[in-house]
Amino acid sequence: MYEDFHATDPITGQEYHGLFQYLMTGIATRHSDTVDVKFLVNGTGVWVGLPHPAWVEFKLRTGQTITDRMAVDLAGLYLKHAIESGLGVDLEPEDRGDWADPLNPNPVTVHMQRSTPWMDLTVEETLALCAEMGWLGEAAPPPPPTAQAWRAVPAAEDGETAAPAR
């Protein structure tokens, strides 16, 4: 669904093409508790880190597991929203130190070739995307205009902050 998408930045009018490349567990490469999904956005590598605790929370709420295919859709949807909201996707090269890409046969040059900004999502952001996809059985919220809006916690009817449902 979102492994190959097109989006337009509303501020610049620039067209973007996102294409899924691969996913891997982040703990092996960068010691993070995530599943990292790589997309090529206009030919440049962009990573979205989906937190492992979101898999647990999703399983508690639905009784189902998030599959690799679903992870790709969640990351692609996040990138599409980031572009279409004007939040954007940083495609500038960044030196991330001596991190070695296991799929690059020449790790010596990996830091010079990589343009891989990391976008690590929170559990709440990941579950909001799941709801938008209709996987939580809840009404999907409209896409937020900024990343901060993804972190909003719904208010309870009595005006108090609601705890996440389990």
Residue pairs with C-beta under 8 A, 6 or more apart in sequence:
1 73
1 76
2 18
2 20
2 72
2 73
2 74
2 75
2 76
2 77
2 79
2 80
3 19
3 20
3 72
3 73
3 76
4 17
4 18
4 19
4 20
5 17
5 18
5 76
5 79
5 80
6 15
6 16
6 17
6 18
7 15
7 16
7 18
7 79
7 80
7 83
7 84
8 14
8 15
8 16
8 83
8 84
9 16
9 83
9 84
9 86
9 88
10 84
10 85
10 86
11 86
11 88
16 41
16 42
16 83
16 89
17 41
17 42
18 39
18 40
18 41
18 46
18 76
18 79
18 80
18 83
19 39
19 40
19 41
20 37
20 38
20 39
20 72
20 75
20 76
21 38
21 39
21 40
21 45
22 37
22 38
22 103
23 35
23 36
23 37
23 38
23 68
23 71
23 72
23 75
24 35
24 36
24 102
25 34
25 35
25 36
26 32
26 33
26 34
26 35
26 36
26 49
27 33
27 34
28 102
29 36
29 99
29 100
29 101
29 102
30 36
30 99
30 118
32 49
32 120
33 51
33 52
33 53
34 49
34 50
34 51
34 52
34 120
35 49
35 50
35 52
35 55
35 71
36 47
36 48
36 49
36 50
36 118
37 47
37 48
37 49
37 50
37 71
37 72
37 74
37 75
37 76
38 45
38 46
38 47
38 116
39 45
39 46
39 47
39 48
39 75
39 76
39 79
40 46
41 79
41 83
41 89
41 91
42 91
44 91
44 115
45 114
45 115
45 116
46 79
46 89
46 91
46 116
46 117
46 119
47 116
47 117
47 118
47 119
48 74
48 75
48 78
48 79
48 119
48 120
48 121
49 118
49 119
49 120
49 121
50 66
50 71
50 74
50 75
50 121
50 126
51 120
51 121
51 122
51 123
51 126
53 123
54 66
54 121
54 123
54 126
54 127
54 130
55 65
55 66
57 123
57 127
57 164
58 64
58 65
58 66
58 126
58 127
58 130
58 135
58 136
59 65
59 66
60 166
61 127
61 136
61 165
61 166
62 135
62 136
62 137
64 135
66 74
66 130
70 133
70 135
73 133
74 126
74 129
74 130
74 133
77 129
77 132
77 133
78 119
78 121
78 125
78 129
79 89
79 119
81 87
81 143
81 144
82 88
82 89
82 119
82 147
83 89
84 143
85 143
85 144
85 145
85 146
86 145
87 145
87 146
87 147
89 117
89 119
90 117
91 115
91 117
92 115
92 117
93 114
93 115
94 114
94 115
94 116
94 117
95 111
96 111
96 114
96 116
96 118
97 111
98 111
99 110
99 111
99 114
100 107
100 110
101 107
101 110
101 114
104 110
104 113
121 129
121 150
122 150
122 151
124 150
124 151
124 153
124 164
125 147
125 150
125 151
127 136
127 164
128 141
128 150
130 136
131 138
131 139
131 140
131 141
132 140
132 141
132 143
133 140
134 140
144 150
144 152
153 161
153 162
153 164
154 162
155 161
155 162
156 162
